[in-house]
Amino acid sequence: MKNDKYKMVVTEDGSSSLYSENFTELMHTRHGAFNESLEKHVIPSLILNKEKKQLNVLDIGFGMGYNILALLTEIKKNQCIHIDSFEFDRGYIEFLRNLQFNDEKDIYYSKIFSAFENGTYSDGIISISVHFGDARTSLLNLLNNGRLYDAVFQDPFSPSKNCELWTLDYFKLIYKLMCDDAVLTTYSNAFQVRRAMSEAGFYLARNVNSSFRKEGTLCFKKRGLLPEISDQELLEIINNYKSVPFRDDTLKADREYIAEERRKEIVRNKI
């Protein structure tokens, strides 16, 4: 399949991922794309423990749709679930059209692909909306509909490449969209990300899984929900000059401006 913006890569668990030429990053870890979604997002989010009849999930960074796929394969079958997923680019749709797993995941993936292709999918139990464009605009739109989310999968490209989706102001907005017992999951453990989450009002915990080499982060609004990063460690993060968060008070700034303003703030702090 010819597409100069993306390249298909097979990861160690046999599932495929896409390499983005624009971001110069793979959408998933090479150690296992599908397993990463299950073990770094779905399971640590605690969504599988919830007994609510209606669950709402926010998936930021649709990518290949694996976070949604892992969720649908594991969720209780008598629970209704609504998923809002964000994606900037739909130009890799042909890669997804022919994706096969040769097991029950194919049934769920056909529903996910339908949502990606048409913008929405609903069968009365599973409801998926894929919002294309700038995720910050999509977040503001969701804030107006009053829905609160039981889990948030924070899975855009890395802070160094996609910093507009890792700012302090961005996390403040997500805080407003989460239920009191919701958990946000992410693969990042960057100092500036953890400080931004903390300053947005979240409590933090480590997102650790022995299957993957890199520790991620969990954040939540309700103290005691998970074992928290210690106050001493949090203080060390805050006092580290590298922890200056990205800022975007208009939620409209371009990534070059956001990155440069952070660089200037770091320099001022070191003087």
VOBA-1610 file (N, C-alpha, C; in pm, whole numbers, padded with zeros to 5 digits, always signed):
BEGIN
Met+00084-00119+00000Met+00000+00000+00000Met+00088+00124+00000Lys+00065+00216-00096Lys+00149+00335-00110Lys+00093+00449-00026Asn+00171+00496+00070Asn+00135+00611+00151Asn+00263+00665+00210Asp+00305+00783+00163Asp+00433+00839+00203Asp+00434+00892+00346Lys+00317+00909+00407Lys+00309+00965+00541Lys+00317+00859+00650Tyr+00287+00732+00614Tyr+00282+00626+00713Tyr+00346+00498+00659Lys+00402+00420+00751Lys+00457+00289+00717Lys+00408+00186+00819Met+00365+00072+00771Met+00317-00035+00859Met+00437-00109+00919Val+00429-00134+01050Val+00534-00206+01123Val+00469-00314+01207Val+00521-00435+01203Val+00470-00544+01287Val+00546-00544+01419Thr+00472-00542+01532Thr+00535-00537+01663Thr+00552-00678+01721Glu+00613-00687+01838Glu+00654-00816+01892Glu+00539-00908+01931Asp+00418-00853+01956Asp+00305-00940+01989Asp+00227-00982+01863Gly+00280-00946+01745Gly+00218-00983+01620Gly+00121-00882+01565Ser+00082-00783+01646Ser-00009-00678+01598Ser+00071-00571+01524Ser+00003-00504+01434Ser+00068-00403+01350Ser+00052-00265+01411Ser+00147-00178+01378Ser+00138-00038+01414Ser+00178+00045+01293Leu+00162+00176+01303Leu+00199+00266+01195Leu+00306+00362+01241Tyr+00405+00382+01155Tyr+00509+00482+01180Tyr+00469+00609+01106Ser+00462+00721+01178Ser+00426+00849+01119Ser+00551+00924+01076Glu+00559+00955+00947Glu+00672+01033+00897Glu+00666+01176+00949Asn+00546+01230+00970Asn+00532+01368+01019Asn+00584+01383+01161Phe+00553+01286+01247Phe+00596+01292+01387Phe+00724+01214+01412Thr+00767+01139+01311Thr+00885+01050+01321Thr+00877+00960+01444Glu+00759+00907+01468Glu+00735+00816+01580Glu+00640+00706+01538Leu+00655+00592+01606Leu+00561+00483+01591Leu+00439+00510+01680Met+00321+00471+01636Met+00201+00494+01715Met+00198+00413+01844His+00274+00302+01847His+00273+00214+01964His+00416+00166+01991Thr+00435+00101+02103Thr+00564+00043+02132Thr+00592-00076+02042Arg+00717-00096+02008Arg+00755-00212+01928Arg+00744-00341+02006His+00729-00332+02139His+00718-00452+02222His+00581-00518+02211Gly+00485-00449+02151Gly+00353-00509+02134Gly+00243-00404+02133Ala+00191-00373+02016Ala+00095-00263+02002Ala-00036-00292+02075Phe-00096-00407+02050Phe-00224-00438+02115Phe-00205-00459+02265Asn-00101-00532+02304Asn-00077-00556+02446Asn-00053-00426+02522Glu+00010-00328+02456Glu+00032-00199+02521Glu-00102-00134+02555Ser-00197-00140+02462Ser-00328-00081+02487Ser-00396-00147+02606Leu-00387-00277+02613Leu-00451-00351+02722Leu-00383-00325+02855Glu-00251-00333+02857Glu-00177-00332+02983Glu-00137-00193+03031Lys-00132-00095+02941Lys-00095+00040+02982Lys-00214+00135+02990His-00327+00092+02935His-00445+00179+02939His-00566+00110+03001Val-00615+00005+02939Val-00742-00053+02982Val-00735-00106+03125Ile-00641-00192+03155Ile-00634-00253+03288Ile-00603-00150+03397Pro-00498-00068+03383Pro-00469+00027+03492Pro-00571+00138+03509Ser-00658+00159+03411Ser-00761+00263+03426Ser-00870+00224+03527Leu-00873+00097+03566Leu-00972+00043+03660Leu-01113+00040+03602Ile-01128+00067+03473Ile-01260+00068+03411Ile-01327-00069+03417Leu-01245-00175+03417Leu-01301-00310+03418Leu-01361-00347+03553Asn-01329-00269+03657Asn-01382-00297+03790Asn-01514-00226+03818Lys-01554-00139+03730Lys-01673-00057+03756Lys-01800-00136+03725Glu-01899-00121+03810Glu-02024-00195+03796Glu-02135-00112+03733Lys-02105+00008+03691Lys-02206+00096+03632Lys-02263+00035+03504Lys-02392+00058+03481Lys-02455+00006+03360Lys-02412+00084+03236Gln-02377+00212+03254Gln-02333+00297+03143Gln-02196+00352+03175Leu-02101+00324+03088Leu-01965+00373+03105Leu-01931+00470+02992Asn-01854+00572+03027Asn-01807+00668+02927Asn-01655+00672+02931Val-01594+00664+02814Val-01448+00662+02804Val-01402+00765+02701Leu-01296+00836+02735Leu-01234+00934+02646Leu-01100+00880+02600Asp-01085+00863+02470Asp-00965+00804+02410Asp-00897+00910+02324Ile-00786+00964+02373Ile-00720+01075+02305Ile-00600+01022+02227Gly-00620+01012+02096Gly-00521+00952+02007Gly-00572+00818+01957Phe-00666+00820+01863Phe-00727+00697+01810Phe-00621+00604+01755Gly-00528+00658+01675Gly-00422+00576+01618Gly-00477+00463+01534Met-00450+00340+01574Met-00500+00222+01505Met-00633+00173+01564Gly-00679+00239+01669Gly-00802+00196+01736Gly-00782+00087+01838Tyr-00657+00058+01875Tyr-00630-00054+01964Tyr-00678-00031+02107Asn-00673+00095+02156Asn-00722+00120+02291Asn-00870+00083+02301Ile-00946+00121+02200Ile-01088+00088+02198Ile-01107-00062+02183Leu-01028-00123+02096Leu-01039-00266+02073Leu-01011-00345+02201Ala-00904-00310+02270Ala-00870-00379+02395Ala-00980-00362+02498Leu-01037-00243+02504Leu-01146-00216+02597Leu-01269-00302+02566Leu-01308-00307+02440Leu-01429-00380+02403Leu-01414-00531+02421Thr-01293-00582+02406Thr-01272-00727+02424Thr-01278-00767+02571Glu-01257-00671+02662Glu-01248-00703+02805Glu-01367-00657+02887Ile-01445-00562+02838Ile-01552-00504+02918Ile-01663-00607+02938Lys-01736-00594+03048Lys-01850-00683+03075Lys-01954-00667+02965Lys-02005-00777+02916Lys-02092-00773+02799Lys-02230-00714+02828Asn-02267-00701+02957Asn-02397-00643+02990Asn-02388-00494+03018Gln-02272-00435+02996Gln-02254-00292+03020Gln-02261-00215+02889Cys-02335-00104+02890Cys-02335-00013+02775Cys-02212+00077+02787Ile-02153+00110+02675Ile-02033+00192+02678Ile-02034+00293+02565His-02002+00416+02600His-01986+00521+02500His-01840+00566+02500Ile-01782+00577+02382Ile-01642+00616+02367Ile-01633+00737+02276Asp-01570+00842+02324Asp-01532+00955+02240Asp-01383+00943+02213Ser-01345+00939+02086Ser-01205+00922+02049Ser-01162+01037+01958Phe-01040+01086+01979Phe-00988+01199+01901Phe-00880+01151+01805Glu-00882+01205+01686Glu-00777+01176+01588Glu-00762+01297+01495Phe-00639+01337+01473Phe-00614+01453+01388Phe-00624+01419+01239Asp-00575+01300+01202Asp-00559+01265+01060Asp-00634+01136+01029Arg-00712+01136+00922Arg-00777+01013+00878Arg-00714+00960+00749Gly-00597+01011+00714Gly-00534+00977+00587Gly-00477+00837+00579Tyr-00479+00763+00690Tyr-00426+00626+00689Tyr-00537+00522+00693Ile-00657+00561+00655Ile-00774+00474+00667Ile-00757+00343+00590Glu-00686+00346+00477Glu-00671+00223+00398Glu-00587+00119+00471Phe-00497+00162+00559Phe-00422+00067+00640Phe-00516-00008+00735Leu-00615+00063+00787Leu-00708+00003+00883Leu-00811-00086+00815Arg-00846-00053+00691Arg-00952-00124+00622Arg-00924-00274+00611Asn-00800-00310+00591Asn-00763-00450+00568Asn-00701-00518+00689Leu-00707-00452+00805Leu-00646-00509+00925Leu-00728-00628+00975Gln-00661-00740+01003Gln-00728-00860+01050Gln-00653-00923+01166Phe-00729-00986+01258Phe-00673-01053+01374Phe-00700-01203+01373Asn-00797-01244+01292Asn-00834-01385+01278Asn-00883-01447+01408Asp-00953-01367+01488Asp-01020-01415+01609Asp-01136-01321+01638Glu-01191-01328+01760Glu-01310-01247+01791Glu-01285-01096+01782Lys-01158-01056+01786Lys-01128-00913+01777Lys-01174-00855+01645Asp-01183-00939+01541Asp-01229-00889+01411Asp-01372-00836+01419Ile-01455-00898+01501Ile-01595-00854+01517Ile-01598-00713+01575Tyr-01521-00692+01680Tyr-01516-00560+01742Tyr-01449-00458+01651Tyr-01345-00503+01581Tyr-01272-00406+01499Tyr-01356-00355+01383Ser-01448-00437+01333Ser-01536-00390+01226Ser-01621-00273+01275Lys-01660-00274+01401Lys-01738-00165+01458Lys-01651-00040+01476Ile-01529-00062+01520Ile-01435+00049+01539Ile-01402+00114+01405Phe-01379+00032+01304Phe-01348+00086+01172Phe-01467+00164+01117Ser-01587+00116+01139Ser-01706+00187+01094Ser-01713+00326+01156Ala-01678+00335+01285Ala-01677+00465+01352Ala-01571+00557+01291Phe-01454+00501+01260Phe-01347+00580+01201Phe-01387+00628+01061Glu-01451+00541+00986Glu-01488+00573+00848Glu-01604+00672+00842Asn-01701+00656+00930Asn-01824+00735+00923Asn-01836+00842+01031Gly-01748+00839+01128Gly-01754+00936+01239Gly-01824+00882+01361Thr-01921+00790+01342Thr-01994+00734+01455Thr-02030+00588+01428Tyr-02051+00515+01537Tyr-02105+00380+01531Tyr-02189+00359+01656Ser-02304+00294+01643Ser-02386+00261+01759Ser-02470+00138+01729Asp-02476+00046+01827Asp-02562-00071+01812Asp-02654-00088+01934Gly-02666+00017+02014Gly-02749+00010+02133Gly-02674-00028+02259Ile-02561-00096+02244Ile-02474-00132+02357Ile-02343-00055+02347Ile-02283-00060+02231Ile-02156+00009+02206Ile-02183+00132+02121Ser-02132+00245+02167Ser-02143+00370+02092Ser-02004+00433+02083Ile-01961+00464+01962Ile-01828+00522+01939Ile-01841+00646+01852Ser-01783+00756+01896Ser-01775+00877+01815Ser-01628+00913+01796Val-01586+00929+01671Val-01449+00969+01642Val-01451+01115+01598His-01380+01199+01671His-01377+01342+01646His-01245+01376+01576Phe-01254+01422+01452Phe-01134+01454+01375Phe-01100+01602+01388Gly-00971+01632+01386Gly-00925+01771+01398Gly-00847+01792+01526Asp-00832+01917+01564Asp-00755+01954+01683Asp-00826+01903+01808Ala-00758+01822+01887Ala-00817+01762+02007Ala-00858+01867+02108Arg-00791+01980+02110Arg-00826+02086+02206Arg-00966+02141+02176Thr-00996+02159+02049Thr-01129+02205+02010Thr-01234+02100+02045Ser-01199+01973+02021Ser-01292+01864+02053Ser-01318+01858+02203Leu-01216+01880+02284Leu-01233+01880+02429Leu-01330+01990+02472Leu-01313+02108+02417Leu-01401+02219+02452Leu-01545+02188+02413Asn-01562+02122+02300Asn-01697+02083+02258Asn-01758+01982+02355Leu-01677+01887+02402Leu-01728+01787+02496Leu-01766+01851+02629Leu-01692+01953+02668Leu-01722+02021+02794Leu-01863+02079+02793Asn-01910+02115+02675Asn-02042+02176+02664Asn-02156+02075+02669Asn-02125+01944+02649Asn-02236+01847+02646Asn-02265+01784+02783Gly-02180+01814+02882Gly-02209+01772+03019Gly-02170+01629+03053Arg-02117+01552+02960Arg-02080+01413+02987Arg-01951+01408+03068Leu-01949+01321+03169Leu-01828+01297+03247Leu-01777+01157+03215Tyr-01645+01140+03222Tyr-01581+01016+03175Tyr-01528+00934+03291Asp-01546+00801+03277Asp-01501+00706+03378Asp-01355+00667+03360Ala-01299+00695+03245Ala-01157+00669+03219Ala-01113+00756+03103Val-00987+00796+03105Val-00928+00873+02995Val-00799+00804+02954Phe-00788+00769+02826Phe-00665+00714+02771Phe-00590+00828+02702Gln-00485+00877+02767Gln-00407+00989+02713Gln-00295+00929+02628Asp-00317+00928+02495Asp-00229+00850+02408Asp-00196+00920+02276Pro-00171+01052+02280Pro-00123+01117+02159Pro+00026+01089+02138Phe+00083+01145+02032Phe+00228+01133+02015Phe+00299+01202+02132Ser+00427+01181+02145Ser+00503+01217+02265Ser+00504+01368+02291Pro+00529+01409+02417Pro+00535+01551+02450Pro+00635+01630+02365Ser+00744+01570+02327Ser+00843+01641+02247Ser+00797+01665+02104Lys+00701+01585+02056Lys+00655+01597+01918Lys+00514+01656+01908Asn+00435+01645+02014Asn+00292+01680+02010Asn+00256+01758+02136Cys+00339+01861+02170Cys+00332+01924+02302Cys+00200+01993+02330Glu+00123+02032+02228Glu-00003+02100+02252Glu-00105+02012+02324Leu-00082+01881+02323Leu-00171+01789+02394Leu-00110+01739+02525Trp-00015+01818+02578Trp+00046+01784+02706Trp+00065+01908+02795Thr-00012+02012+02771Thr+00007+02136+02845Thr-00069+02135+02978Leu-00031+02227+03065Leu-00101+02247+03191Leu-00248+02281+03166Asp-00273+02368+03070Asp-00409+02413+03042Asp-00495+02301+02984Tyr-00433+02215+02907Tyr-00499+02098+02851Tyr-00543+02003+02963Phe-00454+01976+03058Phe-00488+01885+03167Phe-00593+01945+03261Lys-00595+02076+03275Lys-00702+02140+03354Lys-00838+02114+03291Leu-00842+02115+03159Leu-00968+02090+03088Leu-01011+01944+03105Ile-00916+01853+03093Ile-00949+01711+03112Ile-00998+01685+03255Tyr-00939+01752+03352Tyr-00982+01737+03491Tyr-01133+01762+03504Lys-01181+01864+03436Lys-01324+01900+03443Lys-01413+01793+03380Leu-01357+01713+03290Leu-01435+01614+03217Leu-01439+01477+03283Met-01364+01459+03392Met-01354+01328+03454Met-01443+01313+03576Cys-01501+01194+03591Cys-01574+01159+03713Cys-01477+01161+03832Asp-01531+01171+03952Asp-01445+01179+04071Asp-01360+01054+04089Asp-01409+00937+04044Asp-01333+00813+04061Asp-01268+00765+03931Ala-01256+00855+03834Ala-01195+00820+03706Ala-01043+00821+03715Val-00980+00746+03626Val-00834+00741+03617Val-00792+00776+03474Leu-00693+00862+03463Leu-00629+00890+03334Leu-00503+00807+03324Thr-00484+00739+03211Thr-00365+00657+03189Thr-00281+00718+03078Thr-00149+00707+03093Thr-00061+00748+02985Thr+00071+00675+02994Tyr+00139+00667+02882Tyr+00269+00602+02875Tyr+00382+00695+02920Ser+00355+00825+02931Ser+00462+00922+02959Ser+00493+00931+03108Asn+00622+00946+03140Asn+00664+00976+03277Asn+00750+01101+03282Ala+00740+01184+03178Ala+00822+01305+03168Ala+00794+01399+03284Phe+00898+01463+03336Phe+00883+01553+03449Phe+00781+01663+03419Gln+00789+01723+03300Gln+00698+01833+03269Gln+00554+01787+03260Val+00533+01661+03222Val+00397+01606+03215Val+00343+01583+03356Arg+00423+01521+03441Arg+00377+01494+03578Arg+00353+01623+03655Arg+00437+01722+03634Arg+00414+01849+03703Arg+00287+01916+03652Ala+00264+01912+03521Ala+00142+01972+03465Ala+00018+01904+03521Met+00021+01772+03531Met-00092+01698+03588Met-00115+01738+03733Ser-00007+01747+03811Ser-00018+01783+03952Ser-00075+01924+03967Glu-00025+02018+03889Glu-00071+02155+03899Glu-00214+02171+03849Ala-00259+02077+03765Ala-00398+02078+03719Ala-00494+02026+03824Gly-00440+01969+03934Gly-00523+01922+04044Gly-00525+01772+04065Phe-00452+01698+03982Phe-00453+01552+03991Phe-00357+01500+04097Tyr-00390+01383+04151Tyr-00296+01301+04225Tyr-00232+01204+04125Leu-00109+01163+04152Leu-00033+01084+04055Leu+00009+00949+04112Ala+00016+00852+04023Ala+00069+00720+04057Ala+00150+00669+03938Arg+00234+00570+03964Arg+00312+00510+03857Arg+00225+00413+03777Asn+00248+00409+03648Asn+00183+00312+03560Asn+00292+00213+03518Val+00302+00103+03593Val+00412+00008+03576Val+00359-00126+03529Asn+00424-00184+03429Asn+00392-00320+03385Asn+00521-00385+03342Ser+00543-00506+03389Ser+00669-00576+03364Ser+00690-00609+03217Ser+00582-00606+03138Ser+00593-00639+02996Ser+00657-00527+02916Phe+00661-00407+02972Phe+00713-00292+02900Phe+00824-00226+02979Arg+00920-00172+02910Arg+01040-00121+02976Arg+01018+00016+03040Lys+00926+00094+02986Lys+00910+00232+03032Lys+00792+00246+03126Glu+00813+00315+03236Glu+00708+00345+03332Glu+00622+00460+03282Gly+00490+00446+03292Gly+00399+00553+03256Gly+00346+00621+03382Thr+00235+00693+03365Thr+00176+00769+03476Thr+00026+00748+03479Leu-00029+00741+03600Leu-00173+00740+03622Leu-00208+00865+03700Cys-00318+00930+03668Cys-00358+01044+03750Cys-00508+01039+03773Phe-00552+01098+03885Phe-00689+01081+03931Phe-00723+01194+04027Lys-00853+01215+04049Lys-00901+01327+04129Lys-00925+01290+04275Lys-00948+01161+04302Lys-00989+01116+04435Lys-00871+01056+04510Arg-00829+01119+04614Arg-00714+01071+04692Arg-00742+00933+04750Gly-00641+00845+04742Gly-00655+00710+04795Gly-00702+00609+04693Leu-00732+00653+04573Leu-00778+00561+04471Leu-00668+00464+04430Leu-00544+00512+04425Leu-00427+00433+04389Leu-00310+00474+04477Pro-00207+00390+04491Pro-00087+00430+04566Pro-00017+00548+04499Glu-00007+00657+04570Glu+00039+00781+04508Glu+00192+00794+04508Ile+00243+00869+04411Ile+00381+00914+04415Ile+00399+00997+04542Ser+00508+00976+04613Ser+00527+01042+04743Ser+00540+01193+04728Asp+00508+01264+04837Asp+00522+01409+04838Asp+00666+01450+04813Gln+00761+01372+04864Gln+00901+01403+04846Gln+00940+01392+04699Glu+00895+01287+04634Glu+00928+01271+04492Glu+00861+01379+04409Leu+00739+01413+04444Leu+00669+01519+04371Leu+00741+01652+04388Leu+00792+01677+04507Leu+00868+01800+04531Leu+00995+01801+04447Glu+01062+01687+04437Glu+01182+01678+04354Glu+01151+01706+04207Ile+01036+01658+04161Ile+00994+01685+04023Ile+00973+01835+04003Ile+00900+01897+04094Ile+00867+02039+04083Ile+00992+02125+04086Asn+01091+02086+04166Asn+01214+02164+04181Asn+01314+02141+04068Asn+01288+02042+03984Asn+01377+02015+03871Asn+01345+02110+03757Tyr+01447+02179+03704Tyr+01423+02278+03599Tyr+01360+02216+03475Lys+01378+02086+03454Lys+01321+02019+03338Lys+01169+02001+03351Ser+01115+02028+03470Ser+00973+02003+03492Ser+00884+02121+03454Val+00942+02228+03405Val+00859+02341+03360Val+00755+02289+03260Pro+00628+02309+03287Pro+00526+02251+03199Pro+00507+02331+03071Phe+00456+02267+02970Phe+00409+02337+02852Phe+00285+02416+02893Arg+00268+02535+02833Arg+00153+02619+02865Arg+00082+02662+02736Asp-00050+02674+02746Asp-00131+02709+02629Asp-00265+02763+02678Asp-00262+02885+02736Asp-00382+02935+02802Asp-00497+02964+02706Thr-00470+02980+02578Thr-00577+03001+02481Thr-00629+02870+02423Leu-00556+02761+02446Leu-00586+02630+02387Leu-00593+02637+02234Lys-00512+02729+02180Lys-00508+02747+02034Lys-00366+02766+01979Ala-00268+02777+02067Ala-00133+02807+02022Ala-00074+02691+01942Asp+00015+02722+01848Asp+00078+02614+01772Asp+00193+02555+01851Arg+00230+02433+01814Arg+00326+02359+01897Arg+00463+02424+01901Glu+00505+02490+01793Glu+00636+02556+01792Glu+00639+02669+01895Tyr+00531+02744+01903Tyr+00522+02854+02000Tyr+00522+02799+02142Ile+00443+02694+02166Ile+00434+02635+02300Ile+00572+02583+02345Ala+00641+02514+02256Ala+00773+02459+02290Ala+00874+02570+02314Glu+00870+02675+02234Glu+00966+02785+02249Glu+00941+02862+02378Glu+00816+02885+02414Glu+00786+02956+02538Glu+00832+02875+02659Arg+00818+02744+02653Arg+00868+02660+02762Arg+01021+02670+02771Arg+01087+02668+02656Arg+01233+02680+02655Arg+01276+02811+02719Lys+01208+02920+02689Lys+01241+03051+02744Lys+01219+03051+02897Glu+01112+02987+02942Glu+01085+02982+03085Glu+01192+02902+03158Ile+01238+02794+03097Ile+01346+02715+03157Ile+01473+02799+03172Val+01504+02875+03068Val+01624+02960+03071Val+01611+03065+03180Arg+01494+03128+03192Arg+01473+03229+03297Arg+01488+03168+03436Asn+01440+03049+03454Asn+01447+02984+03585Asn+01589+02946+03624Lys+01675+02925+03525Lys+01813+02882+03553Lys+01903+03000+03582Ile+01857+03121+03548Ile+01942+03240+03571Ile+01947+03274+03721
//
